[in-house]
């Protein structure tokens, strides 16, 4: 048969050699990657996933010592994932909740003081991972400090159950002097938009210094709920 091969046309020999090379490469790839799907994989359930929920497999690696050598085991993790059911990737908040599930967390009845906690302490709260820990700290800095745990509702997609582990103690928010700050400085606060800042500066120009936020109650930009929310953050 080998002799017959050399009697073939040159073009036919090239085709045969190409096919043999492709087959050899394919077999090599199968041989090298076939070990990844062995039966030694450990299945760890992150949560009990009802049949009606779609799931997505994620993989993480853990190591252990065996015969003085580090052996890496590919561990399959299954978690509930409604975002993939919609055909979308997880956003930062959803991914944060999944990661937070595996971190060491506070137990029921334990609390973290919201205004003094750093990101490391916040990540101990069930439902809070790195993403929401940063969001909580950043929003607290913009506010000038929290006066209520319910202010966390103002952070998009914040896990509401996490509020049960957070408390406010001796709140002393940074206050804005509404009689001296410029329009640009006023509107930097999350509770003051451009139109509200302009209403404050216009009132000062026309009527002099404010004595209370109630001085602005006739402005359409300062309904009662806005005045109530802003009151802890202003001084005169």
Secondary structure, DSSP 8 states (H G I E B T S, - for coil): -HHHHHHS-HHHHHHHHHHHHHHHHHHHHHHHHGGGG-TT-EEEESS---TTS-EEEEEEEEEEEETTEEEEEEEEEEEE-HHHHTT----HHHHHHHHHTTS----TT--EETTT--HHHHTTSTT--HHHHHHHHHHHHHHTS-S-GGGGGGSTT--GGGGGGEE--S-----EETTTS-HHHHTTSTT--HHHHHHHHHHHHHH-S-S-GGGGTTSTT--HHHHHHHGGGEE-
